[in-house]
Amino acid sequence: MSSTPSRRLSLLTPSGRLTLGNLLGALRPMRAAQAGAECFYGISDLHALTTPRSPDVLRAAITEQSTLLLAAGLDASTLFRQSQVPAHAELSYLLECVATTGELGRMIQFKEKSRRQQSVRTSLLTYPVLMAADILLYRPTHVPVGDDQRQHMELTRDLALRFNTTYGEVFTVPEITVPTAGARVMDLADPTSKMSKSGPDAGAIALLDPPDVVRRKVARAVTDSDTGPAAVRSDRETKPGVTNLLEILTACGGSPEGITTYGALKAAVTDAVVAELAPLQARYRELAADPVHVSETYRSGAERCREVTAPVLAAARTAMGL
């Protein structure tokens, strides 16, 4: 079994529009990691099929997200679409033969999402196994994940260890890394929930939102009824909305110094967010005008991924007797 000492992997699902939370909690750390590691960053379009969506809507989301990853400065990495690397789906099935229905049924996200649906696709139950295949194919040493994906990463480690014990050493068991700064930006309308690309639009700032939309969303952000110069302070338990705004302000390069009213806080947050998004949006417009360049980037990335994943898949097949 071989492993690349400084290889990192991260995938984002095109289940909605990328948000400020994705930028601060995922894209910025991903960009920083490029300096000292070989990075594979992908669009997990197969995962987007776990819930019903129009093919046209999915294609548009994939195109937008592909362009945004480049605009965010991930051009020093291998960028790819999961569905263009067949080894992902094939290894997923092999790992399903190692996983159990009991451990998949215990996944918190499956329980939560299935409760909200009358008819649940089988892929929603098995998608953590596909996620494990996504990771193990590249033998990364570290995988950055948010808190909501920690359980899935623990399953990935369990499956890798179980496979290695049962069939022989094939997979690297990756370490989990969790970004510390800006890792969990909360919803502006519901600061007890994470800002989500698939959640309500009112509380999420999309990366392509124009300044007037950003201003309107921040102006409507939930705070509280506290008043006085001490009202603007960080306290996640009693002041989640204000705390979220303060953390966004700091993460976007602003300073809370001297801010004593919620109106001033929201104005400062708006200015900081607009300034943070401006260069990314400008670069996005340039890339959107050159779709051939974007497509070629992902085509060559998929080719590189097929080269990297082929020996890992072959080793897994051989180990299982295929």
FENSULRA-V287968 format. One record per pair of residues at least 24 apart in sequence whose ideal C-beta (glycine too) atoms are under 8 Angstrom apart, sorted by the first residue. I is the first residue (numbers start at 0). GAP is how many residues later the second one is. If there is no record, write none. Layout:
((I	GAP) (I	GAP))
This chain:
((0	138) (0	163) (0	168) (0	169) (0	170) (0	171) (1	137) (2	136) (2	138) (2	169) (3	34) (3	135) (3	136) (3	137) (4	136) (5	30) (5	31) (5	32) (5	135) (6	30) (6	31) (6	32) (6	33) (6	131) (6	132) (6	133) (6	134) (7	25) (7	29) (7	30) (7	31) (7	32) (7	132) (7	133) (7	134) (7	135) (7	136) (8	30) (8	31) (8	32) (8	33) (8	125) (8	126) (8	129) (8	131) (8	134) (9	29) (9	30) (9	31) (9	32) (9	133) (9	134) (10	30) (10	31) (10	32) (10	33) (10	36) (10	71) (10	123) (11	29) (11	30) (11	31) (11	32) (11	53) (11	57) (12	30) (12	31) (12	32) (12	34) (12	35) (13	29) (13	30) (13	31) (13	34) (13	44) (13	47) (13	48) (13	50) (13	51) (14	32) (14	33) (14	36) (14	46) (14	182) (14	183) (15	45) (15	180) (15	181) (15	182) (15	183) (16	44) (16	47) (16	180) (16	187) (16	189) (16	190) (16	191) (17	46) (17	47) (17	50) (17	179) (17	188) (17	189) (18	166) (18	176) (18	177) (18	178) (18	185) (18	186) (18	187) (18	188) (19	165) (19	175) (19	184) (19	185) (19	186) (19	187) (19	228) (19	253) (19	256) (19	257) (20	163) (20	164) (20	165) (20	173) (20	174) (20	175) (20	176) (20	183) (21	175) (21	185) (22	49) (22	184) (22	253) (22	254) (22	257) (23	157) (23	158) (23	159) (23	161) (23	224) (23	227) (23	228) (24	121) (24	154) (24	157) (24	158) (24	159) (24	160) (25	118) (25	120) (25	153) (26	42) (26	45) (26	47) (27	44) (27	154) (28	115) (28	150) (29	42) (29	44) (29	47) (29	114) (30	41) (30	42) (30	43) (32	111) (33	40) (33	42) (33	43) (36	105) (37	40) (38	35) (38	37) (38	38) (38	39) (39	37) (39	38) (39	40) (39	98) (39	100) (39	265) (39	268) (40	28) (40	33) (40	36) (40	37) (40	38) (40	39) (41	37) (41	38) (41	39) (41	40) (41	92) (41	263) (42	26) (42	37) (42	38) (42	39) (42	255) (43	38) (43	87) (43	90) (44	36) (44	37) (44	38) (45	36) (45	37) (45	42) (45	43) (45	84) (46	35) (46	80) (46	83) (46	84) (48	72) (48	74) (49	71) (49	73) (49	74) (49	77) (50	62) (50	66) (50	70) (50	73) (51	69) (62	228) (62	231) (63	144) (65	228) (65	232) (66	217) (66	220) (66	221) (66	227) (67	139) (67	140) (67	212) (67	216) (69	213) (69	217) (69	224) (69	227) (70	209) (70	210) (70	212) (70	213) (70	216) (71	208) (74	222) (77	223) (77	226) (77	227) (78	218) (78	219) (78	222) (79	218) (79	221) (79	222) (79	224) (79	225) (80	217) (80	221) (81	52) (83	214) (83	215) (83	218) (83	221) (84	52) (84	217) (84	220) (84	221) (84	224) (85	220) (86	46) (86	50) (86	218) (86	219) (86	222) (86	223) (86	225) (86	226) (87	42) (87	45) (87	46) (87	49) (87	221) (88	41) (88	44) (89	223) (90	42) (90	45) (90	46) (90	218) (90	221) (90	222) (90	225) (91	34) (91	37) (91	38) (91	40) (91	41) (93	39) (93	222) (93	223) (93	226) (94	34) (94	37) (94	38) (94	41) (94	64) (94	68) (95	30) (95	33) (96	223) (97	61) (97	64) (97	65) (97	68) (98	27) (98	30) (98	33) (98	56) (98	60) (100	24) (102	52) (102	55) (103	24) (103	25) (106	44) (106	45) (106	48) (107	43) (108	39) (108	42) (108	43) (127	24) (127	27) (127	28) (128	26) (128	30) (130	25) (131	24) (131	27) (131	28) (134	39) (135	24) (135	35) (135	36) (135	38) (135	176) (136	171) (136	172) (136	175) (136	176) (137	167) (137	170) (137	171) (137	174) (138	32) (138	33) (138	173) (139	32) (139	34) (140	31) (140	33) (140	34) (141	32) (141	33) (141	34) (141	35) (142	31) (142	32) (142	33) (142	34) (143	33) (143	34) (143	35) (144	31) (144	32) (144	33) (145	32) (145	33) (145	37) (145	38) (145	48) (146	31) (146	36) (146	37) (147	46) (149	26) (149	28) (162	153) (162	156) (166	149) (166	152) (166	153) (167	151) (169	142) (169	145) (169	146) (169	149) (170	141) (170	145) (180	70) (181	65) (181	69) (184	59) (184	62) (184	63) (184	66) (185	54) (185	58) (187	29) (187	30) (187	32) (187	33) (187	34) (187	53) (187	56) (188	31) (188	32) (188	33) (189	32) (190	30) (190	31) (190	49) (190	50) (190	52) (190	53) (191	48) (204	68) (206	70) (206	73) (206	74) (206	77) (207	73) (207	76) (208	68) (210	59) (210	63) (213	56) (213	59) (213	60) (213	63) (214	55) (214	59) (217	27) (217	48) (217	51) (217	52) (217	55) (218	47) (218	51) (220	24) (220	45) (220	48) (222	39) (222	42) (228	31) (230	29) (230	30) (230	31) (231	24) (231	27) (231	28) (231	29) (231	30) (231	32) (231	33) (244	24) (247	24) (247	25) (251	24))
